[in-house]
Amino acid sequence: MPLDHAGQAPGTLRLAVGVAGGGRAPRGDLLFLTGGPGQPGLPFLTRIQTRLRSELAGYRLVMFDQRGTGDGALECPALQRAAGASDLTVVPPATVSACARSIGSNRRYYTTSDTVADIDELRAALGVRRLTLDGVSYGTFVAEHYALAHPTRVARMVLDSVVPQTGVDPLYGAALAASGRVLRSVCAQERCGWDPAADLAAVVRRMHDGPGLLDALVAESVGEPTFPGVLDDLHAARAGRPRALEAWEAAVHRAEAVPASFLSQGLHESTLCLELAEPWAPAAPAAQRARTLATLGASTPEADLYPFDRATATGNGLAQGCLAWPATTPPAPEGTQNRPLPPVPILLLSGERDLSTPRPWARAEAALAPDGRLLEVPGAGHSIQLRARDPAVRPTVARFLGGA
């Protein structure tokens, strides 16, 4: 692929492609898009083929390493050690800016619009007129933008753990506000007998570690949405015994340690920092972006962030990392999206306890899908197709992909 699809900068990229089920595919090609941004595709090909075998009946499964991932991962060792697989770990600013310097000016060519152009060249190389798209997390964002750019080249879509087409709010406000509801859902299941949202609010204000707690809770909603032991740890911390909560938070952070070949933090920052939702301006000087972030925080009622607070909203690792990312002009700024998706069948999946891509995001995108259906799964976290324990989920996906 060309590094710059507009042809203004020289260079090419080699993107690895994998195909499973190379025989007859009466339903066509299904391109499965992984998340991050920063996850490759090829390491997951066998897993997806095996786990979703019934859902993929009649399709040829295609996956690829999106630019900046896999063998071509953007490598930033210090940032990778600090953040691992996390979106929200607060990393020293110097570590972030050093990563950007090591990538250099080419960091502007790792946007979603570049990946969309790659996908359309891949579609042409596969010799098919239309693709069925199945995206998870950031993969949904890629799928949405491909469908907006090439509406006649999409047959149907599964959007699992939905990121809205407008991009991620730098305050991550939807996740902050959803945390109380999610913890209360866990409490109702466990019959804990107290209000864990009030516990979290008290702990955030006492320990002043809102960004760290947010990072751990979001990670737990991905890996273990039953939140084992977390309510007890929060309750004890509120009572002045924080050691168990601190140990849990540290354990979650250790579990997120992954190499760039699994999720490239260099690609993660290169993409996300150019595509946060407005009024974020990636080409603006850092001081201007800092003022924008502070204004956003000050203008957001703290009640809308409960059980977290404004300090958590403006101090979260996503926003702080992108403050340290140098001003970068995307090769083709797209502006605000928020446009109707094509009138093709779309199944949107959302986990009740997902804090990584919270439920309001799926509802907002579902409202833009003329032929869309939103399935909200009780008790589920992130990546519904692969992780949800609800036995109805996979048959629902299979029926949808089968044309029902």
Summary of the structure (lengths in Angstrom):
residues: 404
radius of gyration: 20.5
end to end distance: 36.1
largest distance: 63.4
contacts: 1451
relative contact order: 0.17
helix: 49%
strand: 11%
